[in-house]
Amino acid sequence: MAETIRIERVQTGVRMEKRLVKVLKGLAEYLDISLGDLLEGICLHAFEGKSPTFGEETLGKIAALKAVYGLDLDARASHRLREADDDER
């Protein structure tokens, strides 16, 4: 087993796209880890230019969760998202 690393965690008030959060919460539940642990892992991989390694079964679960929650966004949408209520301003 790898050596553990002591850290300090903080609460954050991050806002994210609603369906994406539902998929992330579902995936964290499926993997039996916290949402924070899932996001930390994804970020640490991304910061090194790596993709998190999800097996075929997990990728299938992600696809199923995206279908359940109607998440039709992909990486191409990442810099084009805008709040719905921005149209009213």
C-alpha positions in Angstrom: 0.0 0.0 0.0 1.3 3.5 -0.9 2.3 5.9 1.8 -0.4 8.3 2.9 0.1 12.0 2.5 -1.2 14.3 5.3 -3.2 17.3 3.9 -5.6 20.0 5.0 -8.9 20.2 3.2 -11.2 23.3 3.0 -14.9 23.8 2.2 -15.5 25.4 -1.1 -18.6 27.0 -2.6 -17.9 26.0 -6.2 -20.8 26.4 -8.7 -21.0 23.8 -11.5 -23.5 22.8 -14.2 -26.3 20.9 -12.5 -26.4 17.7 -14.6 -22.6 17.4 -14.4 -22.8 17.6 -10.6 -25.4 14.8 -10.6 -23.2 12.6 -12.8 -20.2 13.3 -10.5 -22.1 12.5 -7.4 -23.5 9.3 -8.9 -20.0 8.3 -10.0 -18.5 9.0 -6.6 -21.3 6.9 -5.0 -20.6 4.1 -7.5 -16.8 4.2 -6.7 -17.6 4.4 -3.0 -15.6 7.5 -2.5 -16.5 11.1 -1.6 -17.2 13.7 -4.3 -14.2 15.6 -3.0 -11.9 12.6 -3.4 -13.2 12.1 -7.0 -12.7 15.8 -7.9 -9.2 15.8 -6.3 -8.2 12.8 -8.3 -9.5 14.2 -11.6 -7.7 17.5 -11.0 -4.4 16.0 -10.0 -4.4 13.9 -13.2 -5.4 16.9 -15.3 -2.7 19.1 -13.8 -0.1 16.6 -15.2 -1.8 16.5 -18.6 -3.1 13.0 -17.9 -6.6 11.6 -18.1 -8.0 9.8 -15.1 -7.9 6.1 -15.8 -11.4 4.8 -15.7 -11.9 1.1 -16.7 -14.5 0.0 -19.2 -17.0 -0.8 -16.5 -16.7 2.6 -15.0 -16.8 4.3 -18.4 -20.1 2.4 -19.0 -21.4 3.6 -15.7 -20.5 7.2 -16.6 -22.3 6.9 -19.9 -25.4 5.5 -18.1 -25.3 8.3 -15.6 -25.0 10.9 -18.4 -28.0 9.4 -20.1 -30.1 9.3 -16.9 -29.4 12.9 -16.1 -29.5 14.2 -19.7 -25.9 15.4 -19.7 -25.1 16.0 -23.4 -22.1 18.2 -22.8 -18.5 17.1 -23.7 -15.1 18.7 -23.5 -15.8 21.0 -26.4 -18.4 22.8 -24.3 -16.0 23.6 -21.4 -15.4 27.3 -22.4 -18.8 28.0 -23.8 -21.0 27.5 -20.8 -23.1 30.4 -19.6 -25.7 30.8 -16.9 -29.3 30.7 -18.2 -30.2 33.8 -16.3 -27.4 35.8 -18.1 -29.9 36.1 -21.0 -32.2 38.2 -18.8 -29.6 40.8 -18.0 
